Amino acid sequence: MQFYNRQYDELRRSFGWQFFLFTAVMLLNNKTPYGVQIKPSERQKEQATQTLERAGYTPPRVMGVPLQRFTDDYLKKNVRPALDRLASQFALDPDDISGRNSLRNKAEMAVRFNNQQEQIAALKARGVKLVICSTHADCSERCARWQGKVYSLDGTYGYTDDGRPYQPLENATDIYYTTKQGKVWKNGLLGFGCRHFLVEYKSGYYFPKPNAAQERKEYAITEEQRKLERNVRQWLVKAAEAKGQDPQRYKEAKAKAEKWNNLYIEFSKKNDRAFYPSRTKLI
């Protein structure tokens, strides 16, 4: 009802004197400007008819095409642009000062972070002292210097029996930064969006270390995958907006979503990457 009230007020601001004609038409159709069914008095109907006649609107013209055209124009020029702007936006993380991170991404990062903490707790519960951090070629700059190394879970420093140095895991994970709003976040290894994992140390076991050129290439592929996924979700939102309201627009948006989804799958296969249907769903 609040939304409808705002649209009603906007209608009055947008059309001025034409609004009174609209009100008169609604009365003659036994409805209020809110669309609620009523029974206007004969006096109200007479006043409405006089208002329309003074403006040059005859009863056939009022009840026929012009009213429908008026409604269509309002929806297309005023309501639809607003809906399009909303459809192009995702709920944003209020704690992200960049204004780019969505609540969807924040939820995914929170789940991943909690899973990593559970893995560390499980390793400690088994009495594991040393772990090796995994590597992946599309690693972010934030984690690049920490991946592939050996860490201790008991806060100690030293060397492994195959000659590799190790340090406390906290040196890599407990890296903090303060936002402009004064909020403090921990965002080192295994931080926001990090996909690394830890395995128990074994002598002679190494994760392959990609070179810098390979890292840049693979990271660009990952970024393109995320972009394609966002495009699919955006068109799905537009399809949901139009469903039941605008059949042609719904059909076009649905086709666009399918097109981008096919491009996402083809791109992933071409670059030997997994693709995830769960990432192209709205929920």
N, C-alpha and C positions, 0 to 999 in steps of 0.2 A: 504494500500500500504506500509506503514511503517513496519507493521508486516511481509509482504511478503519480503521486503528488508532485514529484520533481518534474516529470514529463508534462503534467498539466500546466505547471507554472511556466515551463519553457515554451509551451504552445502559446500561451498568452503573450510572452515576451517576443516570440518570433513573428507572430502574425498580427498583433495589435487589433485594429478594428475588425479584421476578418474573423477574429475569435468569437465575436458576438454573433456573427452569422453561423458559425459552427455550433454555438450553444443553441441558437434558434432551431437549427436543423435537428439537433438531438431531442429537443423538446417535442417537436412534431413527430418524432419517432418513438415517443414515450420513454425517453431515456435521459439521464443526467449526463453532463460532460464526462463523468466517470464511467459511463456505460451501464449504470444501474437502472433496472427497469422501474418506471414510475407511471403514475397516472396524472399528468398535468391538468390543471383546470381549464375550462373553456377560455377564460380570460387570458391565461398564459399562452394558450395556443394562438389566440387572436393576436396578441402582442408579437409573438414569434413570426407569424405570417406577415404582419405589417412591416416588421424589421427587414425581412427578406425581400418583400415587394419594393420597398424604398431603395434597396440595393440593386433592383432589377432582376431578382431571381424569381422565376415563376415556379409553382409547385412541381411540375414535371421535371424541371431542370434541377431543383433542389433534391428531389428524391432519387434522381438517376445518376448519370455518369459523373457530373462535377464533384459530388461528395466523395465518390470512390477515388477519383483522381487526386482530390485534395488530400485524402488519407495516404495514398501511395506516395505522393510527393513528400509529405512530412516524414514518412518512414524512411524513404530513400535519402533525403537531404539532411535529416536531423538525427533520427534514431540509428540508422545503419552505420554511419561513420563512428558513432560512439561505441557501438557493439564491436565494430572492426578493431578499434583501438584496444578495447578490453580483451578481445580474442588474441591480439598479438602480444599480450603481456602475460607473464606467469607471475604468481605470487612470489615476491622477493623476500630474501632473508633480511630482516630489519637490522641485524647485527653486521651486515656486510656494507662497509662504507663505499665500496666501488659501485654499488647499485647493480651489479651484474649477476650475483649468485642467487639462484632461485631456491625456494623452500624445498623443492624436489631434490635439488643437488645437496642441500644441507642434510636432508633426511638420509640420503644415500651415504654421505660421508660419515654421518653419525653411526649408522649401522656397521660400516666398514671399520671405523675406529674401535667400536665396542668389540667387534670380532677379534681385532688384533690384540686388544688388551686381554681378552679371554685366552688367546693362544699363549701369550706370555705367562699368564698365571698358571696355565696347564703345564708349561715347560718347567717352571719353578717348582710346581707341586711334585713333578717327577724327579726333582733333584738335579736337573740339567744346569751345568755351570756355564758352558760356552755355547754360543749359537752363531750361525752364519746368516747374514742377510742376503736375500735373493737379489737377482739383477733382472732388469728388462730394458730393452733398447729404447723404448719411448719414455724413459724416466725423465722427470722434471729436473730442472737445475737445482731445486731445493734439496733433492735426495741423491743427486748424482755422485757426490763425493762420499756418501755413506754406504752406498750399495756394494755388495760383494765382500764386505769386511767381516771380521770375527769380533764378537762382543761378549762381554761377561754379564751374567745376570746377578752376580753377587757384589758388584762394585769394585772389582779388582782389575789391575793392569798386569800385563806379562806377555809371554810368547808361547805359542802353541808348540806341540812336539814336532810339527813340520815347519817351524820357523816363522810363523806369521804373528805379528803383534796383535794384541787385543786390548780393548779398553771397555769401561762400563757402558752399557747400552744407553744409559741416560745422557751421555755426552752427545749422542746423535739424536735422541728423541726430545730431550728437554730444552728445546730452543724456543725462546719466547719473543714476541714482539707486541708493541702497544699501538693500538689504532689511534687515529686523530680524535676519536671520541673517548679515549682513555681506557678502553677495554683491553685486557691482556689475554693473548691467545698463545697456546703451545702449538707450534707448527713446524717441527723438525721431521726426521724420519718417522714413518708410521703416523704422520699427522693428517691434515685435511686431504682427502682424496688419494692418499698414498695406497698403492697396490702391492707394496713389498710384503714379504712374509719372512719368518725366521724358521730355521731348521737346526736341529741339534748338530753341533760340530763333530766332524769325523776327520781324522788325519788323512790328508791328501785329497779331500773333497773340495771342489771349487765350483762356483757358478761362473759361467762364461761372462767375460767383461766386454761389452760392445765398445767399438771405437767411437770417437766424437761424431764423425760423419754419419755413421749408422744411427746414433742416438738422435741426431737432428731429423733424419729421414723418417724414422719410426715415430717420433713425437709428432711430426706433421701429419702422418697418417692417422694417429689417434685423434688429433684435433679435427681432422676432416670427418672422421666417424661421428664425433660428438655433434658437429654442425649438421650433418645429414639427419641424425636422430632428432635434433631440435626442429628441423624443417618438417619432418613427418608429424611430430606432435602438434606443431602449429596449425597445420592443415586439418588435423583431426579436431582441434578445438573449433576451427571455423565451420567444419561440417556439423559438429554438435550444435553450434549456434544456429545454423540454418535449418536443421532438421525439424520438420513439421511446420516451418514458417515460410521457407523459400525453396521449393523442390529443385529448381534449376541450380541455385547456388549450392545447395547440399550436394547435388550430383557432381558439380565441378570441384568442390572442395574435397570430396571423397576420392575423386579421380586423381587429384593432385597428391593427396596423402599416399595413395597406392603407388604413384609414379616415384615419389621420393623414397618410399620404402624399398622399391625395386632397385633404385640407384644405390641405396645404402647397402643392400645385400650384394650387388654386383661389385661395388667398390671394395667391400670387405673380402670377398672371395679373390678378387684380383690381387690384393695385397696380403693374401694368406693370413687373414685375421678372422677371428670368430665374430659373428654378429649376434645380437641379443634382442629377440622380439620383446622382451620385457622392457627394454629401454625406449621402444617406440610406442608404448601404450600410455594413455593418459593417466591411468591409475594402476 
